[in-house]
Amino acid sequence: MKISKEIKKEKAIEILRTLNIYEPYIQGFKDNDQVCFFENFGGYWVYQEPEIETKMHQIEEKHNCTVYAITHEFTEFGELYDFLIVTDHKSEWDTLVYSQGNTHTAFAYVWNKDDESCSEFGDITIQSFGGGIRRIA
């Protein structure tokens, strides 16, 4: 059964609050569907990066999910963008994020910009601080 974008958005807002994201970023998502991407805790609007925004929309369309935040980092195996998502399967929602203090495990689509064949869904570990997030594992 397909879940409406609005219901997925409500779940995404709940998760953003769990991650202690800076309230103006949550409001931007809530009021205008603006998604933030984070680099080392600093947040930026995804519309400022058209290539990343296009990739986000492709992921949402192809997998019928809602992206609510993105992290960006450079690793020894490539430049990664982690698209944190709410899936279209409500039965999975209890496992989309697990938090212990300011460390969280979140379900994401990881896009390896340098090697598309290494892109996949899975859990990532993120840390929250000062209203932002960064991937730590």
Accessible surface in RSA format (square Angstrom, percent):
REM  Atomic radii and reference values for relative SASA: ProtOr
REM  Chains: A
REM  Algorithm: Lee & Richards
REM  Probe-radius: 1.40
REM  Slices: 20
REM RES _ NUM      All-atoms   Total-Side   Main-Chain    Non-polar    All polar
REM                ABS   REL    ABS   REL    ABS   REL    ABS   REL    ABS   REL
RES MET A   1   221.09 114.5 148.67  98.4  72.42 172.4 126.14 107.2  94.95 125.8
RES LYS A   2   153.31  74.8 128.87  79.1  24.44  58.2  75.22  67.7  78.09  83.2
RES ILE A   3    18.73  10.7  14.50  10.8   4.23  10.2  17.43  12.6   1.30   3.5
RES SER A   4    57.44  48.5  42.91  57.3  14.53  33.5  50.45 107.4   6.99   9.8
RES LYS A   5   107.87  52.6 100.65  61.8   7.22  17.2  85.04  76.5  22.83  24.3
RES GLU A   6   107.06  61.5 106.66  80.7   0.39   0.9  55.37 107.1  51.69  42.2
RES ILE A   7    72.49  41.3  71.81  53.5   0.68   1.7  71.81  51.7   0.68   1.9
RES LYS A   8     6.75   3.3   6.75   4.1   0.00   0.0   0.55   0.5   6.20   6.6
RES LYS A   9    20.55  10.0  20.55  12.6   0.00   0.0   7.65   6.9  12.91  13.7
RES GLU A  10   116.05  66.6 107.97  81.7   8.08  19.2  40.71  78.7  75.34  61.5
RES LYS A  11    33.02  16.1  29.80  18.3   3.22   7.7   9.21   8.3  23.80  25.4
RES ALA A  12     0.00   0.0   0.00   0.0   0.00   0.0   0.00   0.0   0.00   0.0
RES ILE A  13    19.04  10.8  19.04  14.2   0.00   0.0  19.04  13.7   0.00   0.0
RES GLU A  14    96.88  55.6  88.78  67.2   8.11  19.3  38.64  74.7  58.24  47.6
RES ILE A  15     2.23   1.3   1.95   1.5   0.27   0.7   2.23   1.6   0.00   0.0
RES LEU A  16     5.04   2.8   5.04   3.6   0.00   0.0   5.04   3.5   0.00   0.0
RES ARG A  17   108.58  45.6  96.05  49.0  12.53  29.8  54.29  74.2  54.29  32.9
RES THR A  18    58.35  41.5  41.61  42.2  16.74  39.9  30.98  41.6  27.36  41.4
RES LEU A  19     0.00   0.0   0.00   0.0   0.00   0.0   0.00   0.0   0.00   0.0
RES ASN A  20    95.51  65.9  83.65  80.8  11.86  28.6  27.98  67.3  67.52  65.3
RES ILE A  21     9.58   5.5   1.91   1.4   7.67  18.5   1.91   1.4   7.67  20.8
RES TYR A  22   119.28  55.7 112.77  64.2   6.51  16.9  76.98  57.8  42.31  52.2
RES GLU A  23    78.85  45.3  74.97  56.7   3.87   9.2  55.42 107.2  23.43  19.1
RES PRO A  24    66.01  48.1  57.58  52.5   8.43  30.6  61.77  51.0   4.24  26.3
RES TYR A  25    44.69  20.9  41.91  23.8   2.77   7.2  19.28  14.5  25.40  31.3
RES ILE A  26     1.97   1.1   1.91   1.4   0.05   0.1   1.97   1.4   0.00   0.0
RES GLN A  27    65.75  36.8  65.37  47.8   0.38   0.9  34.94  74.4  30.81  23.4
RES GLY A  28     8.40  10.4   0.00   N/A   8.40  10.4   7.83  21.5   0.57   1.3
RES PHE A  29     7.65   3.8   7.65   4.7   0.00   0.0   7.65   4.6   0.00   0.0
RES LYS A  30    97.65  47.6  88.18  54.1   9.47  22.6  43.74  39.4  53.91  57.4
RES ASP A  31    92.36  64.7  59.94  59.7  32.42  76.7  22.49  52.9  69.88  69.7
RES ASN A  32    97.04  66.9  71.85  69.4  25.19  60.7  19.36  46.6  77.68  75.1
RES ASP A  33    76.60  53.7  62.68  62.4  13.92  32.9  21.44  50.5  55.16  55.0
RES GLN A  34    51.03  28.5  46.24  33.8   4.79  11.4  11.53  24.5  39.51  30.0
RES VAL A  35     4.02   2.6   3.43   3.1   0.60   1.4   3.57   3.1   0.45   1.2
RES CYS A  36     6.36   4.8   5.00   5.6   1.36   3.2   5.00  12.7   1.36   1.5
RES PHE A  37    10.36   5.2  10.36   6.4   0.00   0.0  10.36   6.3   0.00   0.0
RES PHE A  38     0.97   0.5   0.35   0.2   0.63   1.6   0.35   0.2   0.63   1.8
RES GLU A  39    65.87  37.8  59.50  45.0   6.37  15.2  17.18  33.2  48.69  39.8
RES ASN A  40   109.06  75.2  90.42  87.4  18.64  44.9  29.90  72.0  79.16  76.5
RES PHE A  41    46.36  23.2  37.66  23.3   8.70  22.6  37.83  22.9   8.52  24.4
RES GLY A  42    29.89  36.9   0.00   N/A  29.89  36.9  28.89  79.3   1.01   2.3
RES GLY A  43    17.43  21.5   0.00   N/A  17.43  21.5   0.00   0.0  17.43  39.0
RES TYR A  44   102.82  48.0  98.71  56.2   4.11  10.7  62.56  47.0  40.26  49.6
RES TRP A  45    50.91  20.4  50.89  24.6   0.02   0.1  26.08  13.9  24.83  40.3
RES VAL A  46     4.39   2.9   4.30   3.9   0.09   0.2   4.30   3.7   0.09   0.2
RES TYR A  47   112.03  52.3  98.98  56.3  13.05  33.9  66.57  50.0  45.46  56.0
RES GLN A  48   102.44  57.3  75.52  55.2  26.92  64.1  28.28  60.2  74.16  56.2
RES GLU A  49    78.13  44.9  78.10  59.1   0.03   0.1   5.66  10.9  72.47  59.2
RES PRO A  50    93.42  68.1  92.55  84.4   0.86   3.1  93.17  76.9   0.25   1.6
RES GLU A  51    93.00  53.4  81.80  61.9  11.20  26.7  48.35  93.5  44.64  36.5
RES ILE A  52     2.86   1.6   2.86   2.1   0.00   0.0   2.86   2.1   0.00   0.0
RES GLU A  53    50.01  28.7  50.01  37.8   0.00   0.0   4.41   8.5  45.60  37.2
RES THR A  54    74.16  52.7  70.85  71.8   3.32   7.9  47.05  63.2  27.12  41.0
RES LYS A  55    33.96  16.6  33.07  20.3   0.89   2.1   8.29   7.5  25.67  27.3
RES MET A  56     6.69   3.5   6.69   4.4   0.00   0.0   6.69   5.7   0.00   0.0
RES HIS A  57    83.58  45.7  82.73  57.5   0.85   2.2  62.99  64.9  20.59  24.0
RES GLN A  58    98.30  55.0  91.18  66.6   7.12  16.9  40.43  86.1  57.87  43.9
RES ILE A  59     7.13   4.1   5.64   4.2   1.49   3.6   7.13   5.1   0.00   0.0
RES GLU A  60    24.09  13.8  20.05  15.2   4.04   9.6   9.79  18.9  14.30  11.7
RES GLU A  61   150.25  86.3 121.53  91.9  28.72  68.4  50.26  97.2  99.98  81.6
RES LYS A  62   167.23  81.6 130.66  80.2  36.56  87.1  85.51  77.0  81.71  87.0
RES HIS A  63    67.15  36.7  46.51  32.3  20.64  52.8  32.07  33.1  35.08  40.8
RES ASN A  64    46.61  32.1  45.18  43.7   1.43   3.4  24.22  58.3  22.38  21.6
RES CYS A  65     6.89   5.2   1.42   1.6   5.47  12.9   1.42   3.6   5.47   5.9
RES THR A  66     3.12   2.2   3.12   3.2   0.00   0.0   2.22   3.0   0.90   1.4
RES VAL A  67     0.43   0.3   0.00   0.0   0.43   1.0   0.00   0.0   0.43   1.2
RES TYR A  68     2.72   1.3   0.21   0.1   2.51   6.5   0.00   0.0   2.72   3.4
RES ALA A  69     0.18   0.2   0.18   0.3   0.00   0.0   0.18   0.3   0.00   0.0
RES ILE A  70     0.00   0.0   0.00   0.0   0.00   0.0   0.00   0.0   0.00   0.0
RES THR A  71     0.79   0.6   0.79   0.8   0.00   0.0   0.79   1.1   0.00   0.0
RES HIS A  72    19.27  10.5  10.41   7.2   8.87  22.7   8.84   9.1  10.44  12.1
RES GLU A  73    33.05  19.0  27.99  21.2   5.06  12.0  31.82  61.5   1.23   1.0
RES PHE A  74   150.81  75.4 122.89  76.1  27.92  72.7 123.15  74.7  27.65  79.1
RES THR A  75    44.69  31.8  20.84  21.1  23.85  56.8  29.64  39.8  15.05  22.8
RES GLU A  76   166.53  95.6 120.21  90.9  46.32 110.3  74.10 143.3  92.43  75.5
RES PHE A  77   118.88  59.5 100.30  62.1  18.58  48.3 110.19  66.8   8.69  24.9
RES GLY A  78    10.87  13.4   0.00   N/A  10.87  13.4   8.85  24.3   2.01   4.5
RES GLU A  79    25.69  14.7  24.95  18.9   0.73   1.7   1.45   2.8  24.24  19.8
RES LEU A  80     3.11   1.7   3.11   2.2   0.00   0.0   3.11   2.2   0.00   0.0
RES TYR A  81    15.06   7.0  15.06   8.6   0.00   0.0   0.07   0.1  14.99  18.5
RES ASP A  82     0.00   0.0   0.00   0.0   0.00   0.0   0.00   0.0   0.00   0.0
RES PHE A  83     0.00   0.0   0.00   0.0   0.00   0.0   0.00   0.0   0.00   0.0
RES LEU A  84     0.00   0.0   0.00   0.0   0.00   0.0   0.00   0.0   0.00   0.0
RES ILE A  85     1.94   1.1   1.78   1.3   0.16   0.4   1.78   1.3   0.16   0.4
RES VAL A  86     0.00   0.0   0.00   0.0   0.00   0.0   0.00   0.0   0.00   0.0
RES THR A  87    11.03   7.8  10.58  10.7   0.45   1.1  11.03  14.8   0.00   0.0
RES ASP A  88    19.44  13.6  16.04  16.0   3.40   8.0   3.99   9.4  15.44  15.4
RES HIS A  89   107.82  58.9 103.42  71.9   4.40  11.3  60.19  62.0  47.63  55.4
RES LYS A  90   121.90  59.5 110.14  67.6  11.76  28.0  66.67  60.0  55.23  58.8
RES SER A  91   110.38  93.3  68.84  91.9  41.54  95.7  60.76 129.4  49.63  69.5
RES GLU A  92    70.53  40.5  67.90  51.4   2.64   6.3  29.08  56.3  41.45  33.8
RES TRP A  93    21.46   8.6  18.28   8.8   3.18   7.5  18.28   9.7   3.18   5.2
RES ASP A  94   134.18  94.0 107.17 106.7  27.01  63.9  33.17  78.1 101.01 100.7
RES THR A  95   104.09  74.0  84.29  85.4  19.81  47.2  75.08 100.8  29.02  43.9
RES LEU A  96     3.22   1.8   2.91   2.1   0.31   0.8   2.91   2.0   0.31   0.8
RES VAL A  97    28.37  18.7  14.62  13.2  13.75  33.1  14.64  12.7  13.73  37.2
RES TYR A  98   146.03  68.2 142.34  81.0   3.69   9.6 111.05  83.5  34.98  43.1
RES SER A  99    43.49  36.7  18.73  25.0  24.76  57.0  18.47  39.3  25.02  35.1
RES GLN A 100   132.00  73.8 121.53  88.8  10.47  24.9  39.72  84.5  92.28  70.0
RES GLY A 101    69.96  86.3   0.00   N/A  69.96  86.3  45.95 126.1  24.01  53.8
RES ASN A 102    66.40  45.8  61.27  59.2   5.13  12.4  21.61  52.0  44.79  43.3
RES THR A 103    50.01  35.6  48.46  49.1   1.55   3.7  30.91  41.5  19.10  28.9
RES HIS A 104     1.98   1.1   1.15   0.8   0.83   2.1   1.98   2.0   0.00   0.0
RES THR A 105    47.29  33.6  45.60  46.2   1.69   4.0  25.75  34.6  21.54  32.6
RES ALA A 106     0.40   0.4   0.00   0.0   0.40   0.9   0.40   0.6   0.00   0.0
RES PHE A 107    50.46  25.2  50.04  31.0   0.42   1.1  50.04  30.3   0.42   1.2
RES ALA A 108     0.00   0.0   0.00   0.0   0.00   0.0   0.00   0.0   0.00   0.0
RES TYR A 109    29.02  13.5  29.02  16.5   0.00   0.0   7.74   5.8  21.28  26.2
RES VAL A 110    16.53  10.9  16.53  15.0   0.00   0.0  16.53  14.4   0.00   0.0
RES TRP A 111    12.89   5.2  12.89   6.2   0.00   0.0  12.89   6.9   0.00   0.0
RES ASN A 112     1.65   1.1   1.65   1.6   0.00   0.0   0.79   1.9   0.86   0.8
RES LYS A 113    71.57  34.9  52.76  32.4  18.81  44.8  25.49  22.9  46.08  49.1
RES ASP A 114   100.86  70.7  63.88  63.6  36.98  87.5  27.51  64.7  73.35  73.2
RES ASP A 115    60.59  42.4  56.41  56.1   4.18   9.9  19.32  45.5  41.28  41.2
RES GLU A 116    98.03  56.3  84.87  64.2  13.16  31.3  55.86 108.0  42.17  34.4
RES SER A 117   102.76  86.8  60.74  81.1  42.02  96.8  58.39 124.3  44.37  62.2
RES CYS A 118    68.29  51.7  50.29  56.1  18.00  42.3  17.18  43.5  51.11  55.1
RES SER A 119    21.27  18.0   1.72   2.3  19.55  45.0   1.72   3.7  19.55  27.4
RES GLU A 120   112.27  64.5 107.14  81.1   5.13  12.2  27.08  52.4  85.19  69.6
RES PHE A 121    75.39  37.7  53.70  33.3  21.69  56.4  53.77  32.6  21.61  61.9
RES GLY A 122    25.51  31.5   0.00   N/A  25.51  31.5  25.43  69.8   0.07   0.2
RES ASP A 123    96.56  67.6  65.18  64.9  31.39  74.2  16.55  38.9  80.02  79.8
RES ILE A 124     4.57   2.6   2.07   1.5   2.50   6.0   4.57   3.3   0.00   0.0
RES THR A 125    33.18  23.6  33.07  33.5   0.11   0.3  12.06  16.2  21.13  31.9
RES ILE A 126     0.00   0.0   0.00   0.0   0.00   0.0   0.00   0.0   0.00   0.0
RES GLN A 127    43.33  24.2  43.33  31.7   0.00   0.0   0.66   1.4  42.67  32.4
RES SER A 128     5.00   4.2   2.53   3.4   2.47   5.7   1.36   2.9   3.63   5.1
RES PHE A 129   140.13  70.1 131.28  81.3   8.85  23.0 138.92  84.2   1.21   3.5
RES GLY A 130    75.24  92.8   0.00   N/A  75.24  92.8  36.52 100.2  38.72  86.7
RES GLY A 131    14.60  18.0   0.00   N/A  14.60  18.0   6.88  18.9   7.72  17.3
RES GLY A 132     1.02   1.3   0.00   N/A   1.02   1.3   0.63   1.7   0.39   0.9
RES ILE A 133     0.00   0.0   0.00   0.0   0.00   0.0   0.00   0.0   0.00   0.0
RES ARG A 134    88.50  37.2  86.96  44.3   1.54   3.7  10.84  14.8  77.66  47.1
RES ARG A 135    59.43  25.0  41.22  21.0  18.20  43.3   5.29   7.2  54.14  32.8
RES ILE A 136    80.22  45.6  43.04  32.1  37.18  89.6  51.59  37.2  28.62  77.7
RES ALA A 137    71.73  66.0  45.47  70.2  26.27  59.7  71.69 101.0   0.04   0.1
END  Absolute sums over single chains surface
CHAIN  1 A     7310.9       5935.0       1375.9       3780.3       3530.6
END  Absolute sums over all chains
TOTAL          7310.9       5935.0       1375.9       3780.3       3530.6
